[in-house]
Amino acid sequence: MTMRTWIPAALAACFFVAARAWADEPTPGQSLYNKHCLSCHQADGGGVPRMQPAIAGGTWVQGDARALALFVMSGGFDSAARKESNVDNVMPPFRQLTDEDLAAILTYIRAKFGNGASPVTVPDIAEARTSLP
Amino acid sequence: MRNAWLAKVVSACFTAMAGSVVLAADNDGLVLPEGFSALVVHEGQGTARHLDVAANGDIYLAGEKGLSALRDTNGDGKADVVTPFGDVQGTEVRIFGNWLYVSDDVGVYRYPLKKGELAPSGKRETVVSGFPKERQHADKTFALDAKGTLYINVGAPSNSCQEKDRQEGSLGMNPCPILEKYGGVWVFDGTKLNQTPANGRRFATGTRNAVAIEWNAAQNSLFAVIHGRDSIDTLFPRLYNAEDNATRQAEEFHEIVDGGNYGWPYTFFDTKLGKRVLAPEYGGDKTKEPEAGKYPNPLVAFPAHWAPNDLLFYSGKSFPAKYRGGAFIAFHGSWNRAPEPQAGYKVVFQPMKGGKANGPYEVFADGFAGEMKDNSPNNARYRPVGLAVGPDGSLFVSDSQKGRVWRISYAGK
């Protein structure tokens, strides 16, 4: 291969790789979900039988944004979820995350697992935070 | 003379045909060593937990729909009589003498097994009850020795005894108060009735959740494969990443001795370093080791999060000689390896000699999980849980996804 043909070929390859990376790049909400939530609730939001509940299609995920934020920051055990999923584990609280990170995570799970429920905003999180004990 | 011989051969052929099992053409998708075949015995009693097989071939199964007794009446290997019985919705099932011992989250019970009866008609007796009702690691799996001594796995209702369970950065309680009542093996007289946990004695401690627990008659000793701790990455992200969490914390196989301490929650066996290290909740910095000799190293350090749910020392005669006295372990499969690929979901064979590992483990039965879309355990086709040996030496395996029961037989030479 001559230099003249090699350079455009390399450029094309770089462009292809960059385009793929761009297409596969997770959103900030997805990255944060992968870091903090995925090991329990799994990539498909399906949870783990007998251990952690499914969140996909769940009432919390598609319900009131501030109630969801308060639950995620408080942690705990939702008896309704237990009835549905017969799960064992208690959710740890995630109040240590910033308002921005929580808004991104909850917006992601509502879009992906919440039947198109509305995004969660930073002011939603801030308001929910005022109700924490 | 010749006719008599011919008649004998024809008769033997008919007998063999009448009693021959019908093997699944593709072993039901299971991948087995050469010469082994799998047959689906049953599915339909809801998700299953453990099982045992009586000397006459009757199968006793615990699961979502409670206890069931299964019988094959025409010799094709498939259960054609299925009888639910009793009122225990639990996990473990063990035949001991003329009794069927079963357990749930809070106790161990027994039913009389009468000759000719499939489902026990006798009343349930309580052997031990009153364990606190917990959510995490509550299944009371158990083992019985030849004298009827009952060893109960009392799992810890905690991941790593943090002040705040499963919360990022929370340190471990020291000493861990959970160990007073949990995270160990408690021993009882399994022939006495109506005992409470107070009648038992802590036999061994530091076992987070020894689900796969089994008495080894040949060694006259107790063994267990223990579920190791979760989430070193999300709880201590400055020390560990997701790959570390998916690969470091061993599922430890131990001989469980009287007075033994197996290191939970203060330590875990790091399979990457090949040594026991302090847990990050207890001053661990990735390499710091506990006091030398305080906790034993495992006989085998199995990969992280594979979830050992049953252990069986092979006492049958129909498998090749190398399997006799060795250990089969049912790995339920991981959830806590995500986002790394999930693993486990298989039955492993560990060669043993004199109570020690005798060479590396081998995957015995694989292919349970299938494609497992989205790397999610929820989408596994099957997940092996329980193991038992039938009177002909076949290995029985139960599944927690659909409640399938397989019989794995050897027909090779």
Interface residues (C-beta under 8 A of the other chain):
Chain A: N34 K35 H36 L38 S39 C40 Q42 A43 D44 G46 G47 V48 P49 R50 M51 Q52 A54 F77 D88 N89 V90 P92 P93 Q96
Chain B: T47 R135 Q136 H137 A138 K164 D165 R166 Q167 E168 D230 S231 T234 N245 W335 N336 R337 A338 P339 K373 D374 N375 S376 P377 N378 N379 S400 Q401
